[in-house]
Amino acid sequence: MKGSVSLGKIAGIRIKVHWTFLLIFVWVVFVEMRQGGNLSSILFNAAFILVLFACVVLHELGHALMARRFGVVTRKITLLPIGGVASLQKIPEEPYQEFLVALAGPLVNVVIALLLLFFVPIGNFTGLSQVEQLETLRELSLQNFLLYLFLANTILVVFNLIPAFPMDGGRVLRAVLAMYTDRVKATSIAATIGQVIAFIFLFLGLTMNIFLIFIALFVFVGAYGENKMVQHEALLKGHKVQEAMLTDIHFLEPEDSMEKVVSLILSGTEKDFVVRSEDKPIGVLSHERILEHAREPGSKVRDHMETHIKTLNHLAPLQDVLRLVESGKTHFYPVTDKEGRLLGAIDLANLNEFIVLQSHLDF
Ligand code: ZN
């Protein structure tokens, strides 16, 4: 996510905080000022939020370290005003692994809450009358700080376990469903339930708490995206790059002029080109580069091509291409055989076409 600052690493995982996180402190100051707070009440609440978000980091580390047990790397943990996000390289496909990874986060908050119980005399508190309770809660004491922290961790556990995929509870639900049916169906059911709950969040958010609106959005978009991703991966499973690659395309030579490239673009539908030397790919000339240099007809392809390119083997799984494209680096790859000879190319457009064709063939 753009606009994040690194806070350092824990257990080899980078911890980042998004700038919007600062808005919470602005909000704290605003609320305190409006309720007649003073400097110490502002500091009390700001410190509380810092410690609470430390608990959120521990929650995310719970997910990350459990995932590590199953060989899944976590690139980073990002803190946002609505909570933390652990960027796992992938979600484990084994249902029991996903079950444990999803549960590990809330479990951390259960442990924190239980530990806090040693320091918070809940018994003394519940024995008070309601007026006395409110009076006690207003004190800026360490006792109250820990009591609030206990309550917040309890809320985190309950909230995260709401089965709104892709929240933790929804992942647990998907994992359990996947034990009884296939992963695609399980995801689709969990995503539908998640989106229904997102609507309830949205409604409650409009009437009660604005944070719920953001969470509704996160759940709605997340459920949609991940459901599509799982469907697509399933359609691509077992298929190889060569089944979807473009072969009826023009290859460029490094000495070709840009004039020739521009006329190729105008006379056909190709946008990106592989540059070859003998029968090996040596570069890619992307559509953006071509547009940039279209007014230099005399210049050569080799002046503008990218030479740091990734090529794909024709027998590689098609799912790899989807992951590469999703990771957002580039969307066009030369395809070669085992000896590195150029066979064709593959891009997002024809990967999508393959997905569409597959989904029609299935019915
Ligand atoms: Zn979580």
Boltz pocket constraint, residues with backbone or C-beta under 6 A from the ligand:
constraints:
  - pocket:
      binder: B
      contacts: [[A, 59], [A, 60], [A, 63], [A, 102], [A, 105], [A, 106], [A, 160], [A, 168]]
      max_distance: 6.0
